[in-house]
Amino acid sequence: MFQIDPLSHIPVYEQLINQTETFVLTDILSEGDQLPSTRMLAARLSVNPNTIQKAFIEMERRGITRSVPGKGVFISREAKEILRTEHIKELKELKEYLAKFRLAGITENEIINCVKEVYGGEDQ
């Protein structure tokens, strides 16, 4: 399930967080699903267990997961809504980029075509 790109400029713990968030948003992981143990994931990915633990701690701090002592780490009930809210906040950044694109002479049609590529041209 999890894959690490050792050549990426993104730290391993952030790659784990990003993948977990993607899995939640795409319903690969749902509320109450248990993540692999720190030791198991560290062995499978050939990374230091402290790196895995760092990712788990950060995801719990964000509310994406919850730890149950002696049981493991689970996807929280609120995970999907928390992630959706974070992405809505990023719309402000998108608006700033769009303003820069407009100044650079990129047309509305070019932007719309780009959006259609990402959304697959489907009506949402």
Residue pairs with C-beta under 8 A, 6 or more apart in sequence:
1 19
1 23
1 28
1 36
2 16
2 19
2 20
2 36
2 41
2 44
2 45
3 19
3 45
4 12
4 15
4 16
4 45
4 47
5 15
6 12
8 15
10 18
12 45
12 47
12 51
12 55
13 51
13 52
13 54
13 55
13 58
14 55
16 41
16 51
16 52
16 55
17 55
17 58
17 59
17 64
20 29
20 35
20 55
20 59
20 64
20 65
21 64
21 83
22 28
23 29
24 30
24 64
24 75
24 79
24 80
24 83
25 80
25 83
25 84
29 35
29 75
30 75
31 75
31 76
31 77
31 79
31 80
32 74
32 75
32 77
33 74
33 75
34 71
34 72
34 73
34 74
35 41
35 56
35 65
35 72
35 73
35 74
35 75
36 44
37 72
38 49
38 52
38 53
38 56
39 49
41 52
42 48
42 49
42 51
42 52
45 52
56 65
56 67
56 73
59 65
59 73
60 66
60 67
60 73
62 82
63 76
63 78
63 79
63 82
64 75
64 76
64 79
64 82
64 83
65 73
65 74
65 75
65 76
65 79
66 73
66 74
66 76
67 73
67 74
68 74
76 82
98 111
101 111
